[in-house]
Amino acid sequence: MNYRPWGPLDWLQLRLRNPTWSILGVSGTEDRCLSVLKIIPSERRDAARMLRIVDPAPFDKGALDRRLDEIATEAVTLGVAKDNFAEVALLANVDSIWDQVAAFVQEAGPNVILDITSMPKWWFFPVLRRLLAEPAVKTLVVTYGSAASYGRDLSANPLPLGPLPTFGGGIERDSIEELIVGIGFAPLGLADLYGEQVERVRYLFPFPPGPPNYLRNWRFLKDLQTEIDHRNHREEDRWHVHMYDCSSVFDALERFTNGGRRTALFAPFGPKTVSLAMCLFALAVEKANRAPIPVLYTQPQRYALDYSVGTREINGVPDVRAYCLRIDGREIYALPSAHA
């Protein structure tokens, strides 16, 4: 078994000998987007770059701008310099995303935290790819903060189902053996995949999601199966995975695909921590010189201002899970090379 360190951020940083961190995160509309800054004090940071990601067609632009300003002001009180904020488009192209990562790495030290708490999948998948390709990043930790509660209608106006930036794959869809779906709240456009000639469909069902989220997860599956009732659904293809245990999800993906040897397609509609495992596995498959895995998603173009409310705390500390991806230059999530 591979030991991949993860756990509460305050617990993990002590075991990494309290390094000084460079933080790349999002200054968004959610209270929890500042959780990492509240745990890592300003004296333990040598750089912090906060992305202010703007929807192309917000519900209420005035309200959005006011909320973004409110969060940014609080981030400044937590020690982020005013010139370390960058306003970027939600649907930025790959070059623009690369530019932001390059600007961050230029100022960053060797120990990096990527906070995906409020970072859309359109962004964090390619950002993670780029950070893992940077030899100057010696230790890389990904963090995710939990919310106290979620709004009812989280997002709207999704793009058509398509690949996340830099995760288009490159293999013919009719050769896909495994379709692996992360179960979330809304299967926007996901039924389109079932026209493909896929040998087997598996579902990663987050457990325990906690009420009322489990009702949304089951409704996701019910709505999806109503649209695709021509498919055979086997109970053994519904895998319950701990929503925070990225390492175990990575191991499950390795089993499903025989270490990346079976051609696969990922649909990360579930929690970001499960999606993180999908991202890491797709990158590990490429590095092992196996057929790349397309990652398809219906990226919303509009997020609700009350996407989440409040920050979940444990003993007065924000509940932030941290995942070591690289420690002192050693890759933690990897597969044996096809040429080994």
N, C-alpha and C positions, 0 to 999 in steps of 0.2 A: 504494500500500500504506500502511496505517496502522501507525505505529510505536507499539507499546504496551510500555513498559519492564517487564521482568521479569527475574528472576535470583536468585542467592543473596542473602539478606537483608543480610549484611555488605557485599557488593559494592554493592547498591542504595542502602543508606543513605548511603554515601560520595558517591554521585552525586546524592543529594538534599540534599547539603551538611549532613549530620549533624544533622537537626532534633531537637528534643525531642518525644518521642512520647507519646501516650495509647494504652494498650493494653486492648482488650477480648478476653478469652480464656476458656479453660476450665481449671479446676483439677480434673482428672479422675483416672483411674486409670493413664494411660499415662505413661511416663517422658518421652516426646517432647512432652507438653503444656507443658513448661517450657522448651522450646528457645528460644523468642523471648526470654524473660526472661534467658537465659544470653548471648544475643548483644547485646541492648540493655541496657546497664548502668543501674543505678538512677538515676545522675546524668543520664541522657538520657531520663528519663521524668518527666512531670508528673502522670500519673494511670495507674492500672491497676485494672481491675475484673475479677475472676475469678469465673466462674460455676461453681458446684458442682452439676452436673446429676445428679439422682438418678433411677434407674430405678424404675418403679412396682412391679415384682416381681422384685428381683434374685435371682440364683442363691443367694447367701449374703450376707445383709444385714450380718452382723457383719464378714465379710471385706471387703465393699465399704466400709463405714464406716472400717475401719482403714486401708485403702489410700488413701481420700480424705484422711484425716487426715495420712497420711505425705506425700502430695504437697503438701498445703496447708502443712505445716510447712516443706518445702523451698522453697516459693514465698515464704514469709515471710523465709527466710534470703537470698533473692534480692532482697529489698527491697519486697515487696508488703505494704502495711499490713494488719493483722488485720481491720480493719473494711471492707476492700475485697473481701471474699468474700460472695457471695450464693448461698444454697441455693435451687435452683429445680427444678421438676418437668420431667422429660424431655418429657412431652406437655403442656406448659403451653399455655394458650390465647393467642390473639393479644394480648389486652390485657395479660397478664402479661409477654409478650415485649417489648411496647412499653414497659412500665414499666421494665424492666431497661435498655433502650437509652436511655430518657430520663434515668434516674439516672446512667448513664455519661456522656452528652453534657453534662449539667449540670456535671460535674467536669472534663471533657476540654478539652484545648487544640485548636487548629485542625488538628493533624497526628495522624491516627488510624491505628492498626494493628488490624485485625480478624483474630485468629488462629483459623482454622477447623480446626486440626490435630485437636482432640478434640471439636469442636462438631458434634453430629448435624445432618443435613440439615433436620430438623424445626425447628431453631433458626436455622442460619446463613442459610437462604434469606430468611425474613422480617427477620432482623436486618440483612442486607445491604440489603434494600429500604429499611428505615428510615434507615440511615446515609446512603445515597445521596440521601435526601430532605431531609437536614439541611444547610441552607446554612452553618451554623457549621463544618461539617467541610470544610476547604479542601483538604487532601490526605488521601487514603484509600488505604491499602495493605492487601491481604489476604495473609496468610502461611499456609504449610502446611509442617509439619515431617515428615521421613521417619522411619520406624521401622527398627530393626535387623532385626526379624523379626515375624511375625504368628502368632497362635494358630491352632489347627485349626478350632475352632467359634467364630465371631466373635460371633454374635448369635442371638436366638431370639424366639419369640412376636411375630411381626410383626402390625401392624394390617392390615386389609383394604386392598387397593389403593385409594388415594384421593389427593386433592390435598394438597400441602404447604401450610401456612398462608399465606394471601394469594395463592396461585398456582392458584386454581380455574379460571381462564380466564373463561368466560362465553359460549363458542360451543358450538353443538350438536356432539356427538361424531360424528354421522353426516356432518358436513361436513369432517372432518379429511382433509387430503391427505397429510400427512407424519407418520409415527410415527418418532421418533428415539430410539434406546435406547442408553444408556451401558452397555457390557458390564462386569460386575463379577464377584463370586464366586458369588452365589446369586440366581437369578431368581424370588424369592419373590412369588408371585401375579401375575407379569408376564403369564403366558399369558392372563389374563382380558381383556387389552386387544385380543386378536386376534379377539374376536367383533365388534369395531367394523368399520365399513365404511371401512377405511383404504386409500387409493390405493397408498401405497408405504411400506415399512418399511426403515429404514436402521439400521446398527449402528456405534457408535463403539467401536472395538477398541483399548484402550490398548497402546501399543508404545513402548519395550520395557518390559514389566512385570517382567522378571527372574524366574528360577526361584525357587520353584516356582509363582509366581503365574500364569504363562501357562497352566499346566495347569488352574487353576481357571477362567480366562477361557474356555478352549475347552470345559470341562465345562459352564459356564453356557450357552453357545450350543447345545451338544449337547442338554442337558436341555430347553432352551426349544424347540428345533426338534422334539424328540420329542413334546412336548405339542401343538405346532401344525403337525403334518406336512401339514395341508391348505393351508398357505401356500406360495407360490412363493418360494424363497430364491435370490437372485442374488448371485454373488460380488462384483459391482461395488457392491453395497449394503453390503458390509463394509468400512468405512473404518478404516484404521490411523492413529491419531492419537498424537502424542507425549503421554504422560500428564501431563507438566508444562507443555506449551505451550498455556496457556489461550487466548492470542491466536489461534493457528492453529485451535483448535477453534471459536472464535467465528466465524472466517472460513468454516470449513466449514459451520456452521449457516446463515450468511448465504447461501452458495451453494445449499444444499439447499432453502431456503425462498424463494429469490429475494428476499432482503432482507426477509423477514418477510411477503411478499405471499401466499405459499401458507400456508393454515391448517395448523398443526402441533400436535403433542402430544409432550411430552418425558417420558422415563422415565429419571431419573438414577441408574442402578444401579452406575455405574462409579466410578473414583477421584474424590475430592473436587475435584481440580483440573479434571477434565473436567466435573463437576457445576457447578463455579463458572462455567465458560463458559456452560453451559445457563441458569443463573440470570441472568447478565449479559445474555445475548441476549434472554431473556424480558422483562426489564426494559426493554431498549433498544427492543424491539418496541412495548411499551406507550407509551413516551415518544415514539415516532415516529407515534403515533396509528393503529396497525394492530391487527388483531384479536388480543387477548391469547392467550398460549400456556398451556394448562393444563400443570402439572408434576405428574405422578403418581408415587407412591412407596409402598412397603410399609414404613413406619417400624417398626423393631424396638422392642419394649418392654423388652428385656433385652440387655445387652452383657456379653461375657465379661471377667473381670478381666484375662486375658492376651490381650485383643484385639490388643495389640502389646506387644513386649518390647524394651526398650533404645531407644537413639537412634542413628540413622545419623549418622556424622561424616565430614567431608572435611577432611583436614589438621588434625584435632583440634577442628574447629568443627562444631556441629550443622548438619545439612543441612536448611536452611529455605529454601524458595522463596518469593519475594515478588513480588506483582503490583500495579502501580500502576493504580488505578481512577480516581483524580482527582488532579490536580497543580495546586496554586494555583487551585483553582476550575474547572479545565478537565476536562471529562469525556473519558475515554480510550476507553471502550467505548460507542459510539453508532452510530445509523443515521440516515440522512436522514429528515426528517419527511415523512409522507404528504402534507402540505399545502405542502411546500417547492416 
